[in-house]
Amino acid sequence: MSFTLATWNINSVRLREPIVCKLLSEEAPDVLCLQECKSPVDKIPMEAFTALGYSHIVAEGQKGYNGVAILSKLPLEPAGAHDFAQLGHARHVAARLPNGVTVHNFYVPAGGDVADREVNEKFGQKMDYLAEMRDFFHAEAPQKSILVGDLNIAPREDDVWDHKKLLKVVSHTPVEVEALAQTQDAGKWVDVTRQDIPDGRLYSWWSYRAKEWDTADKGRRLDHVWATPDISNAAHGSRVLRDARGWEKPSDHAPVFATFDV
């Protein structure tokens, strides 16, 4: 079975319903994982998505904040949702595909503006969230699984527009990068995107504050596709749909794709 998966922080699924439909129509991934839906599950505009062939959904919703959803052309079996760090936030949901592959969809806390948990509660929440993700995958090694989402960390030097300038900026600080590495190692996750695109700068997020986002190109790779070693070699075709950042009323994130032959 071959299927294509995309992950996208949509920054309000109801506000950006038109560009979700554009993506589903033009790119037609078999599975689309959305983060920051900012909607209760029953308010997600499923009628429009179902009309395009996406009649299956597993989601965790929250009014006005957070929220994660997995839309699919393929049947989905709910596979759990965890409240890491006990924040009471809808930031994780998992579903199982007909071929037995489990998809974990994550929205890791952004962490605020100051990389110090003593003065910034949000940064502490982010670090606690990553630590509990790490412990979760240590406790039960994932198999035949894919982890996607807005992990809010750009780990590599070429995942940001200027490594030195961003070393003290939340999302690229050494302490966050190390925490993400520990989480990745705990599940022996393979970074599929960088497996396919090993060299060169690669971004999936550009700030709304930059009017000329495309020209300035001050991006970060915050959105990830990982897979367990038993299926990571079946992945190919990774890409970032950069053009989506320039669509009408865009998210500040672009979708990230990968195809799996499992």
Residue pairs with C-beta under 8 A, 6 or more apart in sequence:
1 98
1 99
1 261
1 262
2 259
2 260
2 261
2 262
3 30
3 31
3 74
3 97
3 99
3 259
3 260
3 262
4 28
4 29
4 30
4 31
4 237
4 257
4 258
4 259
4 260
5 29
5 30
5 31
5 32
5 33
5 103
5 146
5 148
5 225
5 257
5 258
5 259
5 260
6 23
6 27
6 29
6 31
6 32
6 33
6 241
6 255
6 256
6 257
7 32
7 33
7 34
7 35
7 105
7 148
7 149
7 150
7 223
7 224
7 225
7 255
7 256
8 20
8 23
8 32
8 33
8 34
8 35
8 223
8 244
8 251
8 253
8 254
8 255
8 256
9 34
9 35
9 36
9 107
9 149
9 150
9 205
9 222
9 223
9 251
9 252
9 253
10 16
10 19
10 20
10 34
10 35
10 36
10 37
10 251
10 253
11 36
11 38
11 251
11 252
11 253
12 36
12 37
12 38
12 39
13 20
13 34
13 37
13 38
13 39
13 44
13 45
13 67
13 69
14 38
14 39
14 43
14 44
14 45
15 38
15 249
16 249
16 250
16 251
17 45
17 48
18 248
18 249
19 244
19 247
19 248
19 249
19 250
19 251
20 32
20 34
20 48
20 49
21 48
21 49
21 52
22 247
23 29
23 32
23 241
23 244
23 255
24 32
24 49
24 52
24 53
24 54
24 71
25 52
27 241
27 255
27 257
28 53
29 257
30 72
30 73
30 74
31 70
31 71
31 72
31 73
31 74
31 97
31 103
32 54
32 70
32 71
32 72
32 255
33 68
33 69
33 70
33 71
33 103
33 105
33 148
33 149
34 67
34 68
34 69
34 70
34 71
34 105
35 67
35 68
35 105
35 106
35 107
35 149
35 150
36 66
36 67
36 107
36 150
37 44
37 59
37 61
37 66
37 67
37 68
37 69
38 62
38 63
38 64
38 65
38 66
38 67
39 61
39 62
39 63
39 67
40 61
40 62
40 63
41 57
41 59
41 60
41 61
41 69
42 61
43 61
44 57
44 59
44 61
44 69
46 57
49 55
49 57
49 71
53 73
54 71
54 72
54 73
55 73
56 71
56 72
56 73
56 74
56 75
56 76
57 69
57 70
57 71
57 72
57 76
58 69
58 70
58 76
58 78
58 79
58 93
58 94
58 95
59 67
59 68
59 69
59 70
59 93
60 67
60 68
60 69
60 81
60 90
60 91
60 92
60 93
61 67
61 69
61 90
62 89
62 90
65 89
65 90
66 89
66 90
66 91
66 107
67 90
67 107
68 90
68 91
68 92
68 93
68 105
68 106
68 107
68 149
69 93
69 105
70 76
70 93
70 95
70 103
70 105
72 95
72 97
74 97
74 98
75 97
75 98
76 95
76 96
76 97
77 95
77 96
78 94
78 95
78 96
79 94
79 95
79 96
79 102
79 103
80 93
80 94
81 90
81 92
81 93
81 94
82 92
82 136
83 89
83 91
83 92
84 91
84 92
84 128
84 129
84 132
84 133
84 136
85 109
85 125
85 128
85 129
85 131
85 132
87 109
87 125
87 129
89 109
91 106
91 107
91 108
91 109
91 129
92 104
92 105
92 106
92 107
93 104
93 105
94 102
94 103
94 104
94 105
95 102
95 103
95 105
96 102
96 103
97 103
99 262
100 144
101 144
101 145
101 146
101 231
101 260
101 262
102 142
102 144
102 145
102 146
103 145
103 146
103 147
103 148
104 142
104 145
104 146
104 147
104 148
104 149
105 148
105 149
106 133
106 147
106 148
106 149
106 150
106 151
107 149
107 150
108 126
108 129
108 130
108 133
108 149
108 150
108 151
108 152
108 153
109 122
109 125
109 126
109 129
109 152
110 122
110 126
110 152
110 170
110 171
111 120
111 122
111 123
111 125
111 126
111 127
111 152
111 170
111 171
111 176
112 120
112 121
112 122
112 123
112 126
112 170
113 120
113 170
114 120
114 123
114 170
115 123
115 168
115 169
115 170
115 173
115 175
115 176
116 123
117 123
117 124
117 127
123 170
126 152
126 176
127 175
127 176
127 179
130 176
130 179
130 180
130 182
130 183
131 179
133 183
133 186
134 179
134 182
134 183
134 186
135 186
136 186
137 183
137 186
137 187
137 189
138 186
141 187
141 188
142 187
142 189
142 228
143 228
143 230
144 228
144 230
144 231
144 262
145 187
145 227
145 228
145 231
146 192
146 225
146 226
146 227
146 228
146 231
146 260
147 187
147 189
147 224
147 225
147 226
147 227
148 223
148 224
148 225
148 226
148 256
149 223
149 224
150 222
150 223
150 253
151 180
151 222
151 223
151 224
152 171
152 222
153 171
153 172
153 176
153 177
153 179
153 180
153 222
154 160
154 166
154 171
154 172
154 203
154 220
154 221
154 222
155 177
155 180
155 181
156 194
156 221
157 163
158 199
158 200
158 201
158 202
159 172
159 201
159 202
159 203
159 220
159 221
160 166
160 172
160 203
160 219
160 220
160 221
161 201
161 203
161 217
161 218
161 219
161 220
162 218
163 172
166 172
166 220
167 173
167 174
170 176
171 220
171 222
172 220
183 189
184 191
184 226
187 226
187 228
188 228
188 229
189 226
189 227
189 228
190 226
190 227
190 228
190 229
190 232
190 235
191 224
191 225
191 226
192 225
192 226
192 227
192 232
192 235
192 238
192 258
193 202
193 221
193 224
193 225
193 238
193 240
193 256
193 258
194 202
195 232
195 235
195 238
196 235
196 236
196 237
196 238
196 258
197 238
197 239
201 219
202 221
202 240
203 217
203 219
203 220
203 221
203 240
203 242
203 254
204 219
204 220
204 221
204 222
204 223
204 240
204 253
204 254
204 256
205 219
205 220
205 221
205 222
205 223
205 252
205 253
205 254
206 213
206 214
206 217
206 218
206 219
206 245
206 252
206 254
207 213
207 218
207 252
208 252
210 216
210 218
213 219
213 245
213 246
214 245
214 246
221 240
222 253
223 253
223 254
223 255
223 256
224 256
225 235
225 238
225 256
225 257
225 258
227 234
227 235
227 260
231 260
231 262
234 260
234 261
234 262
235 258
235 259
235 260
236 258
236 259
236 260
236 261
237 257
237 258
237 259
238 256
238 257
238 258
239 256
239 257
240 254
240 255
240 256
240 257
241 254
241 255
241 256
241 257
242 254
243 254
244 250
244 251
244 254
244 255
245 251
245 252
245 253
245 254
